């Protein structure tokens, strides 16, 4: 059973803990101000460190491996990408009662976009397509991790159907569960990806994008990073972009019908699972999940 916490097993984190961790492992930064930075994120706590850095600490054990993935792979990917991504400045280790690895990053400025409130949606679609294209073009290296959600669509079937069943029991959410099921089954019928695995961010949610003047300036949070089905990085088509920009995004990436169907199904699956899970604990995630479900079902 869920409690009032967003996840079970969350470790308490506050300013004082972050200050102790910094002082103990990075004394050169010990005098800098520490301030919690509010986000809609679900796996990490974020703290500003001075003016130019941010500390990112997993809230749950499952986020610890994400830290290690970023440390290993972000420096290798960054030179190949057209958009700035997080730069790790310090590798924090468990200490002071905090049990997992954590990191200090260079601060990246910008604002998270909001679906329905984009000032330059078509240009943003082009920016996103440029980023996704660049990710896909990077040579897959030995040891590259499998992307979270990067396998076959069918691997999501049990959880997706369970979420649809749960949403049938929450009529106040107003989800057309029959229509959602039809979209999901269409994605299951689509031919699977038979090409080589490609590099994926695998979590292109609005909260992981930073904009200035409507244009993409940074992509953050690569905790789901890995290789797999290119359909995994089509999320912005439905979680952010309006219809015209969605088509620009698709055309710029040259997405075939099967990949588009898988991408739509994957995006819907993520939203269907997120909505009942976060509806009482994370308003940002729940709001975007509702938007995705309305958008996808409305297309049918």
MIBA-724844 format. One record per residue (C-alpha): residue number from 0; residue in one letter; x, y, z. Coordinates in nm, 2 decimals, m for minus. Layout:
! MIBA-724844
resi / resn / px / py / pz
NUM / A / X / Y / Z .
...
! end
This chain:
! MIBA-724844
resi / resn / px / py / pz
0 / X / 0.00 / 0.00 / 0.00 .
1 / X / 0.12 / 0.35 / m0.08 .
2 / X / 0.16 / 0.60 / 0.20 .
3 / X / 0.17 / 0.97 / 0.17 .
4 / X / 0.53 / 0.94 / 0.04 .
5 / X / 0.58 / 0.94 / m0.33 .
6 / X / 0.78 / 0.61 / m0.31 .
7 / X / 0.83 / 0.36 / m0.03 .
8 / X / 1.17 / 0.36 / 0.12 .
9 / X / 1.25 / 0.72 / 0.05 .
10 / X / 1.56 / 0.85 / 0.24 .
11 / X / 1.51 / 1.18 / 0.43 .
12 / X / 1.72 / 1.46 / 0.28 .
13 / X / 1.75 / 1.81 / 0.40 .
14 / X / 1.98 / 2.12 / 0.38 .
15 / X / 2.18 / 2.01 / 0.68 .
16 / X / 2.26 / 1.66 / 0.53 .
17 / X / 2.37 / 1.82 / 0.20 .
18 / X / 2.59 / 2.06 / 0.39 .
19 / X / 2.75 / 1.78 / 0.58 .
20 / X / 2.81 / 1.58 / 0.27 .
21 / X / 2.97 / 1.87 / 0.08 .
22 / X / 3.19 / 1.97 / 0.38 .
23 / X / 3.31 / 1.62 / 0.43 .
24 / X / 3.39 / 1.54 / 0.06 .
25 / X / 3.43 / 1.87 / m0.12 .
26 / X / 3.57 / 2.11 / 0.14 .
27 / X / 3.65 / 2.37 / m0.14 .
28 / X / 3.27 / 2.42 / m0.17 .
29 / X / 3.18 / 2.40 / 0.20 .
30 / X / 3.12 / 2.77 / 0.24 .
31 / X / 2.87 / 2.79 / m0.05 .
32 / X / 2.50 / 2.84 / 0.01 .
33 / X / 2.28 / 2.52 / m0.01 .
34 / X / 1.91 / 2.56 / m0.10 .
35 / X / 1.65 / 2.30 / m0.20 .
36 / X / 1.54 / 2.34 / m0.56 .
37 / X / 1.18 / 2.23 / m0.61 .
38 / X / 1.12 / 2.00 / m0.91 .
39 / X / 0.85 / 1.76 / m1.02 .
40 / X / 1.12 / 1.48 / m1.04 .
41 / X / 1.04 / 1.14 / m0.89 .
42 / X / 1.38 / 0.99 / m0.82 .
43 / X / 1.62 / 1.26 / m0.70 .
44 / X / 1.63 / 1.56 / m0.47 .
45 / X / 1.80 / 1.87 / m0.61 .
46 / X / 1.99 / 2.14 / m0.42 .
47 / X / 2.15 / 2.45 / m0.55 .
48 / X / 2.51 / 2.48 / m0.44 .
49 / X / 2.62 / 2.84 / m0.47 .
50 / X / 2.54 / 3.01 / m0.80 .
51 / X / 2.69 / 2.77 / m1.05 .
52 / X / 2.63 / 2.41 / m0.92 .
53 / X / 2.36 / 2.17 / m0.82 .
54 / X / 2.37 / 1.86 / m0.60 .
55 / X / 2.16 / 1.57 / m0.71 .
56 / X / 2.09 / 1.29 / m0.45 .
57 / X / 1.87 / 0.98 / m0.51 .
58 / X / 1.56 / 0.96 / m0.29 .
59 / X / 1.54 / 0.58 / m0.32 .
60 / X / 1.78 / 0.30 / m0.37 .
61 / X / 1.67 / 0.25 / m0.73 .
62 / X / 1.82 / 0.58 / m0.82 .
63 / X / 2.17 / 0.49 / m0.71 .
64 / X / 2.26 / 0.31 / m1.03 .
65 / X / 2.14 / 0.61 / m1.24 .
66 / X / 2.41 / 0.82 / m1.07 .
67 / X / 2.67 / 0.57 / m1.18 .
68 / X / 2.54 / 0.55 / m1.54 .
69 / X / 2.56 / 0.93 / m1.57 .
70 / X / 2.91 / 0.94 / m1.43 .
71 / X / 3.03 / 0.68 / m1.68 .
72 / X / 2.85 / 0.78 / m2.00 .
73 / X / 2.77 / 1.16 / m2.00 .
74 / X / 3.13 / 1.26 / m2.06 .
75 / X / 3.14 / 1.03 / m2.35 .
76 / X / 2.81 / 1.14 / m2.51 .
77 / X / 2.84 / 1.52 / m2.45 .
78 / X / 3.09 / 1.60 / m2.73 .
79 / X / 2.85 / 1.44 / m2.99 .
80 / X / 2.54 / 1.63 / m2.89 .
81 / X / 2.41 / 1.97 / m3.02 .
82 / X / 2.25 / 2.05 / m2.68 .
83 / X / 2.43 / 2.09 / m2.34 .
84 / X / 2.38 / 1.80 / m2.10 .
85 / X / 2.47 / 1.77 / m1.73 .
86 / X / 2.84 / 1.79 / m1.65 .
87 / X / 2.95 / 1.60 / m1.34 .
88 / X / 3.19 / 1.81 / m1.13 .
89 / X / 3.21 / 1.59 / m0.82 .
90 / X / 3.15 / 1.22 / m0.74 .
91 / X / 2.99 / 1.20 / m0.40 .
92 / X / 2.99 / 0.88 / m0.20 .
93 / X / 2.78 / 0.74 / 0.08 .
94 / X / 2.85 / 0.92 / 0.41 .
95 / X / 2.69 / 1.10 / 0.71 .
96 / X / 2.41 / 0.85 / 0.72 .
97 / X / 2.33 / 0.89 / 0.35 .
98 / X / 2.35 / 0.54 / 0.19 .
99 / X / 2.40 / 0.60 / m0.19 .
100 / X / 2.63 / 0.77 / m0.44 .
101 / X / 2.54 / 1.12 / m0.53 .
102 / X / 2.68 / 1.39 / m0.76 .
103 / X / 2.76 / 1.76 / m0.80 .
104 / X / 2.68 / 1.90 / m1.15 .
105 / X / 2.73 / 2.23 / m1.32 .
106 / X / 2.41 / 2.43 / m1.30 .
107 / X / 2.22 / 2.46 / m1.63 .
108 / X / 1.98 / 2.75 / m1.66 .
109 / X / 1.64 / 2.74 / m1.82 .
110 / X / 1.27 / 2.67 / m1.76 .
111 / X / 1.08 / 2.35 / m1.79 .
112 / X / 0.82 / 2.37 / m2.08 .
113 / X / 0.46 / 2.31 / m2.02 .
114 / X / 0.23 / 2.15 / m2.28 .
115 / X / m0.02 / 2.40 / m2.41 .
116 / X / 0.20 / 2.70 / m2.32 .
117 / X / 0.49 / 2.68 / m2.57 .
118 / X / 0.59 / 3.00 / m2.74 .
119 / X / 0.78 / 2.84 / m3.03 .
120 / X / 0.64 / 2.48 / m3.06 .
121 / X / 0.75 / 2.42 / m3.42 .
122 / X / 1.11 / 2.54 / m3.35 .
123 / X / 1.11 / 2.34 / m3.03 .
124 / X / 1.01 / 2.03 / m3.23 .
125 / X / 1.30 / 2.09 / m3.46 .
126 / X / 1.54 / 2.13 / m3.17 .
127 / X / 1.41 / 1.80 / m3.01 .
128 / X / 1.44 / 1.61 / m3.34 .
129 / X / 1.80 / 1.74 / m3.37 .
130 / X / 1.89 / 1.61 / m3.02 .
131 / X / 1.72 / 1.27 / m3.08 .
132 / X / 1.89 / 1.24 / m3.42 .
133 / X / 2.23 / 1.31 / m3.27 .
134 / X / 2.17 / 1.06 / m2.99 .
135 / X / 2.08 / 0.79 / m3.24 .
136 / X / 2.39 / 0.86 / m3.45 .
137 / X / 2.64 / 0.80 / m3.17 .
138 / X / 2.82 / 0.47 / m3.21 .
139 / X / 2.70 / 0.21 / m2.96 .
140 / X / 3.00 / 0.12 / m2.74 .
141 / X / 3.08 / m0.20 / m2.56 .
142 / X / 2.92 / m0.21 / m2.22 .
143 / X / 2.64 / 0.03 / m2.31 .
144 / X / 2.34 / m0.02 / m2.07 .
145 / X / 2.00 / m0.14 / m2.19 .
146 / X / 1.78 / 0.17 / m2.18 .
147 / X / 1.50 / 0.17 / m1.92 .
148 / X / 1.18 / 0.09 / m2.12 .
149 / X / 1.41 / 0.02 / m2.42 .
150 / X / 1.31 / m0.34 / m2.48 .
151 / X / 1.01 / m0.49 / m2.66 .
152 / X / 0.68 / m0.31 / m2.62 .
153 / X / 0.53 / m0.64 / m2.50 .
154 / X / 0.76 / m0.62 / m2.19 .
155 / X / 0.53 / m0.34 / m2.07 .
156 / X / 0.20 / m0.52 / m2.13 .
157 / X / 0.14 / m0.66 / m1.78 .
158 / X / 0.20 / m0.33 / m1.60 .
159 / X / 0.00 / m0.13 / m1.86 .
160 / X / m0.30 / m0.35 / m1.84 .
161 / X / m0.28 / m0.34 / m1.46 .
162 / X / m0.28 / 0.04 / m1.47 .
163 / X / m0.58 / 0.04 / m1.71 .
164 / X / m0.77 / m0.19 / m1.47 .
165 / X / m0.68 / 0.04 / m1.17 .
166 / X / m0.80 / 0.35 / m1.36 .
167 / X / m1.13 / 0.18 / m1.43 .
168 / X / m1.17 / 0.19 / m1.05 .
169 / X / m1.10 / 0.57 / m1.04 .
170 / X / m1.40 / 0.71 / m1.25 .
171 / X / m1.33 / 1.07 / m1.13 .
172 / X / m1.02 / 1.06 / m1.35 .
173 / X / m1.24 / 1.03 / m1.66 .
174 / X / m1.00 / 0.80 / m1.85 .
175 / X / m1.16 / 0.63 / m2.15 .
176 / X / m1.01 / 0.30 / m2.07 .
177 / X / m1.15 / 0.12 / m2.37 .
178 / X / m0.99 / 0.37 / m2.61 .
179 / X / m0.66 / 0.35 / m2.42 .
180 / X / m0.67 / m0.03 / m2.44 .
181 / X / m0.73 / 0.00 / m2.82 .
182 / X / m0.43 / 0.22 / m2.86 .
183 / X / m0.21 / 0.00 / m2.65 .
184 / X / m0.31 / m0.32 / m2.84 .
185 / X / m0.24 / m0.14 / m3.17 .
186 / X / 0.12 / m0.07 / m3.04 .
187 / X / 0.15 / m0.44 / m2.94 .
188 / X / 0.06 / m0.54 / m3.30 .
189 / X / 0.31 / m0.31 / m3.46 .
190 / X / 0.62 / m0.47 / m3.60 .
191 / X / 0.91 / m0.46 / m3.35 .
192 / X / 1.24 / m0.28 / m3.40 .
193 / X / 1.46 / m0.50 / m3.61 .
194 / X / 1.75 / m0.26 / m3.66 .
195 / X / 2.06 / m0.22 / m3.43 .
196 / X / 1.99 / m0.07 / m3.09 .
197 / X / 2.04 / 0.31 / m3.07 .
198 / X / 2.14 / 0.55 / m2.79 .
199 / X / 1.83 / 0.68 / m2.61 .
200 / X / 1.77 / 0.93 / m2.34 .
201 / X / 1.46 / 0.72 / m2.27 .
202 / X / 1.29 / 0.98 / m2.04 .
203 / X / 1.22 / 1.29 / m2.25 .
204 / X / 0.96 / 1.43 / m2.02 .
205 / X / 0.90 / 1.81 / m2.00 .
206 / X / 1.07 / 1.81 / m1.66 .
207 / X / 1.39 / 1.69 / m1.82 .
208 / X / 1.40 / 1.97 / m2.08 .
209 / X / 1.52 / 2.32 / m2.03 .
210 / X / 1.41 / 2.61 / m2.25 .
211 / X / 1.49 / 2.98 / m2.30 .
212 / X / 1.28 / 3.19 / m2.52 .
213 / X / 1.09 / 2.88 / m2.63 .
214 / X / 1.40 / 2.70 / m2.76 .
215 / X / 1.57 / 2.39 / m2.62 .
216 / X / 1.88 / 2.49 / m2.43 .
217 / X / 1.96 / 2.17 / m2.23 .
218 / X / 1.85 / 1.81 / m2.18 .
219 / X / 1.89 / 1.68 / m1.82 .
220 / X / 1.84 / 1.37 / m1.61 .
221 / X / 1.99 / 1.08 / m1.80 .
222 / X / 1.91 / 0.82 / m1.54 .
223 / X / 1.72 / 0.60 / m1.79 .
224 / X / 2.00 / 0.63 / m2.05 .
225 / X / 2.09 / 0.33 / m2.26 .
226 / X / 2.04 / 0.17 / m2.60 .
227 / X / 1.73 / 0.01 / m2.74 .
228 / X / 1.42 / 0.08 / m2.96 .
229 / X / 1.43 / 0.43 / m3.11 .
230 / X / 1.06 / 0.46 / m3.04 .
231 / X / 1.15 / 0.53 / m2.68 .
232 / X / 1.26 / 0.88 / m2.76 .
233 / X / 0.93 / 0.99 / m2.93 .
234 / X / 0.77 / 1.08 / m2.59 .
235 / X / 0.77 / 1.46 / m2.66 .
236 / X / 0.53 / 1.41 / m2.96 .
237 / X / 0.25 / 1.34 / m2.71 .
238 / X / 0.37 / 1.47 / m2.37 .
239 / X / 0.46 / 1.82 / m2.49 .
240 / X / 0.41 / 1.91 / m2.86 .
241 / X / 0.08 / 2.03 / m3.02 .
242 / X / m0.05 / 1.86 / m3.33 .
243 / X / 0.14 / 2.07 / m3.59 .
244 / X / 0.47 / 2.05 / m3.41 .
245 / X / 0.42 / 1.68 / m3.35 .
246 / X / 0.41 / 1.63 / m3.73 .
247 / X / 0.72 / 1.85 / m3.77 .
248 / X / 0.90 / 1.63 / m3.51 .
249 / X / 0.80 / 1.31 / m3.69 .
250 / X / 0.90 / 1.44 / m4.03 .
251 / X / 1.24 / 1.56 / m3.91 .
252 / X / 1.31 / 1.22 / m3.76 .
253 / X / 1.17 / 1.02 / m4.06 .
254 / X / 0.96 / 0.80 / m3.83 .
255 / X / 0.79 / 0.50 / m4.00 .
256 / X / 0.44 / 0.39 / m3.91 .
257 / X / 0.54 / 0.10 / m3.69 .
258 / X / 0.79 / 0.30 / m3.49 .
259 / X / 0.54 / 0.58 / m3.45 .
260 / X / 0.28 / 0.33 / m3.32 .
261 / X / 0.53 / 0.18 / m3.07 .
262 / X / 0.63 / 0.53 / m2.96 .
263 / X / 0.27 / 0.64 / m2.91 .
264 / X / 0.20 / 0.32 / m2.71 .
265 / X / 0.51 / 0.35 / m2.50 .
266 / X / 0.42 / 0.71 / m2.42 .
267 / X / 0.06 / 0.62 / m2.33 .
268 / X / 0.19 / 0.32 / m2.12 .
269 / X / 0.41 / 0.55 / m1.92 .
270 / X / 0.12 / 0.79 / m1.85 .
271 / X / m0.13 / 0.52 / m1.77 .
272 / X / 0.11 / 0.37 / m1.51 .
273 / X / 0.21 / 0.71 / m1.37 .
274 / X / m0.14 / 0.85 / m1.32 .
275 / X / m0.27 / 0.62 / m1.05 .
276 / X / 0.07 / 0.60 / m0.89 .
277 / X / 0.14 / 0.98 / m0.86 .
278 / X / m0.21 / 1.13 / m0.86 .
279 / X / m0.20 / 1.20 / m0.48 .
280 / X / 0.18 / 1.25 / m0.44 .
281 / X / 0.32 / 1.43 / m0.74 .
282 / X / 0.09 / 1.68 / m0.91 .
283 / X / 0.33 / 1.76 / m1.19 .
284 / X / 0.36 / 1.40 / m1.30 .
285 / X / m0.01 / 1.34 / m1.27 .
286 / X / m0.10 / 1.65 / m1.47 .
287 / X / 0.13 / 1.55 / m1.75 .
288 / X / 0.00 / 1.19 / m1.75 .
289 / X / m0.36 / 1.33 / m1.79 .
290 / X / m0.24 / 1.54 / m2.08 .
291 / X / m0.07 / 1.24 / m2.25 .
292 / X / m0.38 / 1.02 / m2.21 .
293 / X / m0.61 / 1.29 / m2.35 .
294 / X / m0.38 / 1.36 / m2.64 .
295 / X / m0.32 / 1.00 / m2.74 .
296 / X / m0.68 / 0.89 / m2.70 .
297 / X / m0.80 / 1.21 / m2.88 .
298 / X / m0.59 / 1.12 / m3.19 .
299 / X / m0.77 / 0.79 / m3.24 .
! end
